[in-house]
Amino acid sequence: MKGSKREIRPGVWELRVHAGTDLVTGKPRYVSRTVHGGPRLVSREMARLVAEVSAKRVVGTNVTFGSLLDTWLGHLEALGRSPTTIKGYRSKVESAIKPALGDFSLDRLGPADLDRFYRSRVQHGNSPRTIAGMHRIISSVLSQAVRWGWVDSNVALRATPPSAPMREIPVPSPRELQLLVERAGLGRQPERADLLVFLALTGMRRGEACGLQWGDVELEVGRLTVRRSVLDVGELVERQPKTGRVRRIALGDLGTQVLTERRRFVEERATLVGAEISADAYVWSDVEDGLEPLRPGTVTQFFSRLVVQCDLVTRDGSRRFAKYSLHSLRHFAATQLVAANVDVRTVSKRTGHVDATTVLRIYAHALESRDLEAANILGRIISDGSGGSEVA
């Protein structure tokens, strides 16, 4: 490995050592150092610099972190990730991450730089949860860079973002759900009440419900298949479910009744205009032939108006319904199942979570009632002397 030197001005030298080829750009890389002194000192520093560069072995890249962020976002788009997910990532990248860290070269970005960034976001008023979300993006980006061979290791794994406490998700009680359904049934579109029951029963995401077609429903066996999700990105597009997995959901008696009545409603509506309901018609649609899905945003707006109406009707001034969102119905399904001792694997499969660990993490608060039940069971066993083996 060779180096070169040049005297910038009397007694000041620039040392330059070739450090291989950039793994990303393919261009030669050099490490430079400025030395003050005479020829003998310059020779010693040159030898030291050559030894240091040789010891590194893996060259890496001096491509900027900002370039990596852009490449990563493009990679996600090419993989067909949800446009709404990418939009959320891009928002955090462009508004905060890239302005602060984008100019760092990958071979110089370290955990201390990330920690300074996290502290600055605290000073900007971001919550620990928001900062944790940024940290997850940064870590995912650097993990991808490791897989591509752009860097040797993910420095985000050595950073220390602020801890984000688990947030207990507001979930309506069964009685509150009944009030929501009853109020929806008194509105201008009373059939929306069936949609609320359906969401609370299946735990489906709103996009999945909007993407459900009659060809996915087997009323005779009381089952449906989640094959797609509808997203609104200015125009309606269909994607695979969030986890990319097709799943089947049992309807049970109530679910079968709801969809049977829904089928009767849409067929009567179609008959009035001489239309027919085909297998690819959407179950939840506001058009007569069902070939245009209900927009996810429309469902959210309906629910937002509904919770305001319920707070006005209850008149207790508590605004207890205002804390609920449409997504609360999905959490209602999972929470009630966990609290009823349904095993988490079944809950995970029904709601479309990645794995049972995710269910345990999100719905840990619902396990508290089971923990109290377990304590009481053990208390009765100890007090009664039942359930244990006889002492010889």
Backbone torsions as a table, in degrees:
resi	resn	phi	psi	omega
1	MET	NA	124.1	-175.3
2	LYS	-105.3	156.5	176.2
3	GLY	-132.1	165.6	177.7
4	SER	-131.6	157.7	179.9
5	LYS	-139.6	149.4	174.6
6	ARG	-146.8	144.6	-178.7
7	GLU	-87.8	112.0	-177.8
8	ILE	-71.1	-43.8	175.0
9	ARG	-155.9	168.0	-174.4
10	PRO	-51.0	120.1	177.5
11	GLY	82.4	1.2	179.9
12	VAL	-123.1	121.9	-174.9
13	TRP	-121.1	145.0	170.9
14	GLU	-105.8	120.9	176.4
15	LEU	-99.7	139.6	-176.0
16	ARG	-139.5	126.2	-179.1
17	VAL	-124.1	132.2	177.3
18	HIS	-69.9	128.4	-174.9
19	ALA	-116.7	30.5	176.1
20	GLY	91.2	-161.2	-176.1
21	THR	-110.9	136.4	177.0
22	ASP	-61.4	126.9	-176.1
23	LEU	-64.8	-23.3	-176.1
24	VAL	-98.4	-51.5	-174.5
25	THR	-87.1	-20.6	-177.0
26	GLY	78.4	4.1	-179.2
27	LYS	-89.1	152.7	177.9
28	PRO	-65.9	145.9	178.8
29	ARG	-115.1	148.3	180.0
30	TYR	-134.2	147.4	173.3
31	VAL	-112.0	127.8	-176.8
32	SER	-116.0	153.2	176.4
33	ARG	-150.3	139.9	177.8
34	THR	-98.7	132.5	-176.9
35	VAL	-127.4	137.2	175.6
36	HIS	-107.5	121.6	178.2
37	GLY	154.7	-170.1	-178.1
38	GLY	-91.1	180.0	-176.4
39	PRO	-56.8	-39.0	-178.1
40	ARG	-65.5	-44.5	178.1
41	LEU	-64.1	-39.3	-179.8
42	VAL	-62.5	-40.9	179.5
43	SER	-63.8	-42.7	178.6
44	ARG	-63.3	-43.1	-178.9
45	GLU	-67.7	-33.6	177.3
46	MET	-64.7	-44.0	179.1
47	ALA	-62.6	-39.5	179.1
48	ARG	-65.7	-42.2	-179.4
49	LEU	-65.1	-42.4	177.6
50	VAL	-60.3	-42.1	-180.0
51	ALA	-65.0	-41.3	179.9
52	GLU	-63.7	-44.7	-179.0
53	VAL	-66.3	-39.3	179.5
54	SER	-64.9	-35.5	-177.1
55	ALA	-69.6	-23.8	-178.0
56	LYS	-69.9	-29.9	177.0
57	ARG	62.5	-67.1	-179.9
58	VAL	-80.7	125.8	-172.3
59	VAL	-82.6	-46.0	-178.4
60	GLY	79.1	-148.1	-176.9
61	THR	-149.4	149.7	173.4
62	ASN	-105.5	20.6	171.0
63	VAL	-59.1	144.2	-176.0
64	THR	-76.3	155.9	176.6
65	PHE	-62.9	-32.9	177.4
66	GLY	-61.5	-40.5	177.4
67	SER	-64.9	-39.5	177.1
68	LEU	-62.5	-42.6	179.1
69	LEU	-58.7	-45.3	180.0
70	ASP	-63.8	-42.0	179.9
71	THR	-64.8	-39.9	179.9
72	TRP	-63.8	-45.1	179.2
73	LEU	-62.2	-41.1	176.7
74	GLY	-63.9	-35.5	177.8
75	HIS	-63.8	-42.6	178.7
76	LEU	-63.3	-40.2	178.3
77	GLU	-63.1	-41.4	179.6
78	ALA	-65.4	-29.4	178.3
79	LEU	-78.2	-8.2	179.7
80	GLY	81.8	24.3	176.7
81	ARG	-62.5	156.2	-177.6
82	SER	-55.0	130.0	177.6
83	PRO	-57.8	-35.2	179.1
84	THR	-68.4	-36.5	176.8
85	THR	-64.7	-46.3	-180.0
86	ILE	-64.5	-37.8	178.0
87	LYS	-60.5	-41.5	178.2
88	GLY	-64.8	-43.4	177.2
89	TYR	-61.0	-47.3	-175.9
90	ARG	-62.0	-36.8	179.6
91	SER	-60.8	-46.5	179.7
92	LYS	-68.3	-38.3	-179.4
93	VAL	-63.4	-49.8	-174.3
94	GLU	-74.2	-32.8	-175.5
95	SER	-83.8	-28.7	-172.7
96	ALA	-135.3	-51.8	-170.3
97	ILE	-67.9	-50.6	-175.1
98	LYS	-67.1	-42.7	178.3
99	PRO	-59.5	-33.0	-176.5
100	ALA	-88.5	-35.8	-171.5
101	LEU	-119.4	-6.2	-172.0
102	GLY	-62.4	-28.0	-176.2
103	ASP	-86.2	-7.9	177.7
104	PHE	-69.8	134.5	170.6
105	SER	-76.2	149.3	-174.4
106	LEU	-62.2	-31.0	-178.7
107	ASP	-78.9	-4.7	179.5
108	ARG	-116.1	-10.2	179.6
109	LEU	-74.4	124.9	-178.2
110	GLY	-128.1	171.2	-179.9
111	PRO	-59.6	-32.9	179.0
112	ALA	-64.8	-35.7	177.3
113	ASP	-64.6	-40.3	178.8
114	LEU	-66.6	-41.3	179.7
115	ASP	-63.9	-37.4	175.9
116	ARG	-63.6	-38.5	178.0
117	PHE	-63.3	-44.0	-179.4
118	TYR	-64.3	-39.3	178.1
119	ARG	-65.1	-36.3	179.0
120	SER	-66.7	-34.5	179.0
121	ARG	-69.8	-31.8	174.2
122	VAL	-62.9	-42.7	179.3
123	GLN	-66.3	-27.4	176.7
124	HIS	-77.7	-5.9	178.2
125	GLY	94.7	7.6	177.4
126	ASN	-70.5	143.9	178.8
127	SER	-77.2	158.5	176.0
128	PRO	-55.4	-35.5	179.6
129	ARG	-65.2	-41.9	178.9
130	THR	-64.3	-43.1	-179.9
131	ILE	-66.2	-37.6	177.4
132	ALA	-61.8	-36.1	176.8
133	GLY	-64.3	-40.6	176.7
134	MET	-64.5	-40.7	179.7
135	HIS	-61.6	-40.9	179.7
136	ARG	-62.6	-39.1	177.8
137	ILE	-63.8	-49.3	-178.9
138	ILE	-59.1	-43.9	-179.0
139	SER	-65.4	-40.1	178.6
140	SER	-64.1	-40.6	179.6
141	VAL	-63.2	-46.0	-177.9
142	LEU	-70.9	-31.6	175.0
143	SER	-63.7	-39.5	176.9
144	GLN	-65.3	-38.4	178.1
145	ALA	-62.6	-35.8	175.9
146	VAL	-63.9	-44.7	-179.9
147	ARG	-63.1	-33.6	178.8
148	TRP	-79.6	-11.1	-178.0
149	GLY	82.1	17.0	-179.9
150	TRP	-78.0	-31.7	178.2
151	VAL	-136.2	161.7	-179.2
152	ASP	-81.1	-34.5	-173.8
153	SER	-146.8	162.1	178.4
154	ASN	-92.6	102.0	-176.5
155	VAL	-68.0	-17.8	179.0
156	ALA	-65.3	-23.3	179.3
157	LEU	-69.2	-16.6	179.5
158	ARG	-104.6	2.6	177.3
159	ALA	-85.6	164.6	-177.3
160	THR	-130.0	80.8	175.9
161	PRO	-68.9	158.5	178.6
162	PRO	-63.3	144.8	-179.7
163	SER	-70.0	135.3	178.3
164	ALA	-104.4	112.2	-179.7
165	PRO	-64.3	145.5	176.7
166	MET	-62.3	131.7	-179.7
167	ARG	-96.2	126.8	177.2
168	GLU	-76.8	121.6	-175.2
169	ILE	-78.7	127.6	178.5
170	PRO	-66.6	127.9	-177.4
171	VAL	-129.3	130.1	178.6
172	PRO	-67.1	148.9	174.3
173	SER	-75.2	165.1	176.8
174	PRO	-55.5	-38.4	-179.6
175	ARG	-68.8	-40.0	177.8
176	GLU	-65.3	-36.7	176.2
177	LEU	-62.7	-41.6	177.5
178	GLN	-60.4	-42.0	178.8
179	LEU	-63.2	-40.2	177.6
180	LEU	-62.3	-44.3	-179.5
181	VAL	-65.8	-44.0	-179.8
182	GLU	-62.2	-42.4	-179.8
183	ARG	-66.8	-38.4	178.1
184	ALA	-62.6	-36.4	-179.7
185	GLY	-68.9	-13.6	178.8
186	LEU	-97.4	-0.4	-176.2
187	GLY	-84.1	-173.0	-178.7
188	ARG	-68.3	-25.1	177.8
189	GLN	-123.8	77.1	-174.7
190	PRO	-60.4	-20.8	179.3
191	GLU	-67.4	-15.3	177.0
192	ARG	-64.3	-23.9	178.4
193	ALA	-60.2	-37.3	178.4
194	ASP	-65.0	-34.7	178.7
195	LEU	-64.9	-39.7	178.2
196	LEU	-62.9	-44.5	178.3
197	VAL	-61.1	-42.3	-178.4
198	PHE	-61.8	-45.0	-179.4
199	LEU	-65.4	-41.8	-179.9
200	ALA	-69.2	-29.2	-178.0
201	LEU	-79.8	-41.0	-175.1
202	THR	-93.3	-23.2	-175.6
203	GLY	69.9	17.3	-179.2
204	MET	-71.4	150.3	172.5
205	ARG	-70.3	156.6	-175.6
206	ARG	-61.9	-39.7	179.7
207	GLY	-65.3	-34.6	177.8
208	GLU	-68.0	-41.2	177.9
209	ALA	-64.5	-42.3	179.4
210	CYS	-66.0	-27.8	-179.4
211	GLY	-88.4	-1.2	-179.0
212	LEU	-70.6	128.3	178.1
213	GLN	-111.6	159.1	-177.7
214	TRP	-63.4	-25.9	176.0
215	GLY	-68.7	-13.3	177.9
216	ASP	-90.5	-6.1	-173.1
217	VAL	-107.2	131.7	176.0
218	GLU	-118.1	85.4	-177.0
219	LEU	-63.5	-32.8	-176.2
220	GLU	-65.7	-25.7	178.6
221	VAL	-113.1	1.1	177.3
222	GLY	65.6	53.5	-176.4
223	ARG	-150.6	151.9	173.6
224	LEU	-135.8	162.9	179.5
225	THR	-122.1	128.5	177.7
226	VAL	-91.0	108.3	-175.7
227	ARG	-112.7	-20.3	-173.0
228	ARG	-152.2	167.4	175.3
229	SER	-136.1	140.8	178.6
230	VAL	-98.4	129.8	178.9
231	LEU	-119.8	146.0	178.2
232	ASP	-108.9	104.1	179.3
233	VAL	-119.0	44.6	-172.0
234	GLY	96.7	-39.5	170.3
235	GLU	-130.2	158.7	-179.0
236	LEU	-81.0	129.7	177.2
237	VAL	-129.7	153.1	178.2
238	GLU	-105.7	137.2	176.7
239	ARG	-133.4	170.3	171.0
240	GLN	-67.8	160.9	174.6
241	PRO	-53.8	160.1	-171.2
242	LYS	-51.2	-42.7	-178.6
243	THR	-85.4	-1.3	179.9
244	GLY	77.1	10.7	-176.1
245	ARG	-114.8	130.9	171.3
246	VAL	-74.8	137.2	179.3
247	ARG	-139.4	155.3	178.3
248	ARG	-108.9	141.6	-177.8
249	ILE	-127.3	129.3	174.8
250	ALA	-75.7	140.0	-177.9
251	LEU	-91.3	-32.1	-174.4
252	GLY	69.5	-177.9	-176.3
253	ASP	-64.0	-46.9	-176.7
254	LEU	-67.0	-44.2	179.9
255	GLY	-62.5	-41.0	177.8
256	THR	-64.4	-39.8	178.3
257	GLN	-64.2	-43.4	-179.4
258	VAL	-61.8	-45.7	-177.4
259	LEU	-76.2	-27.2	174.2
260	THR	-65.8	-44.8	177.4
261	GLU	-66.9	-35.8	177.2
262	ARG	-64.6	-41.7	178.6
263	ARG	-61.9	-41.8	178.5
264	ARG	-63.0	-40.9	-179.6
265	PHE	-63.7	-47.9	-176.1
266	VAL	-69.9	-31.6	178.6
267	GLU	-70.2	-39.9	177.0
268	GLU	-64.6	-40.1	178.8
269	ARG	-65.6	-40.8	-179.9
270	ALA	-67.5	-37.5	-178.9
271	THR	-62.1	-33.9	-178.7
272	LEU	-62.2	-25.4	-179.2
273	VAL	-114.6	10.3	177.9
274	GLY	74.2	24.2	179.9
275	ALA	-100.6	166.7	176.9
276	GLU	-125.0	152.9	178.7
277	ILE	-98.5	112.0	-178.8
278	SER	-91.7	174.1	-179.0
279	ALA	-65.1	-27.7	-179.7
280	ASP	-94.9	12.2	172.1
281	ALA	-74.9	146.4	-178.6
282	TYR	-83.3	138.9	-178.6
283	VAL	-63.0	-43.5	-178.6
284	TRP	-108.1	97.0	-176.8
285	SER	-144.6	147.9	178.5
286	ASP	-98.6	2.0	178.9
287	VAL	-104.1	153.9	-169.8
288	GLU	-62.2	-41.1	-178.0
289	ASP	-86.9	-4.4	176.1
290	GLY	72.1	11.5	-174.7
291	LEU	-86.0	-1.5	175.7
292	GLU	-119.7	120.5	-176.1
293	PRO	-70.9	157.6	172.4
294	LEU	-67.1	134.5	-179.6
295	ARG	-72.5	133.8	179.0
296	PRO	-54.8	-39.4	179.5
297	GLY	-64.0	-32.0	178.3
298	THR	-64.1	-40.3	179.1
299	VAL	-65.9	-42.4	179.3
300	THR	-63.2	-44.1	179.4
301	GLN	-62.8	-40.3	177.5
302	PHE	-60.1	-45.0	-177.9
303	PHE	-67.4	-38.0	179.5
304	SER	-61.2	-42.3	177.1
305	ARG	-66.3	-35.5	-176.9
306	LEU	-65.4	-43.5	-178.1
307	VAL	-66.6	-32.7	175.4
308	VAL	-64.0	-44.3	179.3
309	GLN	-62.6	-40.6	-179.7
310	CYS	-65.1	-38.4	177.6
311	ASP	-66.3	-34.4	178.2
312	LEU	-69.4	-37.6	-177.7
313	VAL	-71.3	-40.4	-177.2
314	THR	-68.5	-32.0	173.2
315	ARG	56.7	25.1	178.4
316	ASP	-96.6	0.0	176.5
317	GLY	73.8	3.8	-174.8
318	SER	-83.2	-20.9	-175.0
319	ARG	51.1	40.9	-175.8
320	ARG	-69.3	-26.4	-179.6
321	PHE	-79.5	-22.6	-175.6
322	ALA	-61.6	-24.2	-178.1
323	LYS	-78.1	-9.4	-177.6
324	TYR	-92.7	142.2	174.1
325	SER	-118.0	172.7	177.9
326	LEU	-57.1	-36.2	-179.5
327	HIS	-64.5	-18.5	178.7
328	SER	-62.4	-27.3	179.1
329	LEU	-68.0	-37.0	175.7
330	ARG	-64.6	-42.5	178.6
331	HIS	-68.5	-30.6	175.7
332	PHE	-58.9	-47.4	-178.4
333	ALA	-59.5	-49.4	-176.6
334	ALA	-67.7	-42.8	-177.9
335	THR	-63.4	-45.0	-179.7
336	GLN	-63.9	-37.4	179.8
337	LEU	-69.0	-43.1	179.1
338	VAL	-63.4	-44.4	-179.2
339	ALA	-65.8	-25.0	-179.7
340	ALA	-89.5	12.7	176.2
341	ASN	71.3	18.9	171.8
342	VAL	-71.8	133.0	-174.9
343	ASP	-62.3	145.2	-171.9
344	VAL	-64.7	-26.7	178.2
345	ARG	-65.1	-41.3	177.4
346	THR	-65.6	-42.5	178.4
347	VAL	-62.0	-43.3	180.0
348	SER	-61.2	-44.3	-179.2
349	LYS	-66.3	-40.4	-176.9
350	ARG	-68.7	-41.4	-175.8
351	THR	-87.9	-9.2	176.9
352	GLY	79.7	26.2	173.3
353	HIS	-77.6	159.2	-175.3
354	VAL	-61.6	-45.7	-180.0
355	ASP	-156.3	175.2	-177.3
356	ALA	-65.7	-29.0	179.7
357	THR	-61.2	-38.6	178.9
358	THR	-61.8	-43.0	178.9
359	VAL	-61.7	-45.1	-179.9
360	LEU	-61.9	-38.4	-178.3
361	ARG	-70.4	-43.7	-175.1
362	ILE	-74.9	-38.0	-172.6
363	TYR	-110.4	32.7	-179.9
364	ALA	-58.6	-34.5	-177.6
365	HIS	-64.6	-29.0	-179.7
366	ALA	-72.6	-17.7	179.3
367	LEU	-80.6	-11.6	-178.2
368	GLU	-63.0	-39.1	179.4
369	SER	-66.1	-33.5	177.7
370	ARG	-70.2	-33.9	178.7
371	ASP	-65.8	-40.8	176.8
372	LEU	-63.9	-40.2	178.1
373	GLU	-62.3	-41.5	178.7
374	ALA	-62.9	-40.3	179.0
375	ALA	-62.4	-42.0	-179.8
376	ASN	-67.1	-37.0	178.0
377	ILE	-62.8	-47.1	178.9
378	LEU	-63.4	-38.5	178.6
379	GLY	-60.8	-41.9	179.7
380	ARG	-67.3	-38.5	179.7
381	ILE	-63.1	-44.4	-178.5
382	ILE	-68.6	-41.5	-177.5
383	SER	-68.7	-40.1	-175.9
384	ASP	-87.1	-16.3	-176.2
385	GLY	73.9	16.0	-178.4
386	SER	-94.9	156.3	174.8
387	GLY	86.0	-14.1	-179.8
388	GLY	-96.3	168.1	179.4
389	SER	-81.5	152.7	179.0
390	GLU	-69.9	141.6	176.3
391	VAL	-86.5	128.8	-177.1
392	ALA	-70.8	NA	NA
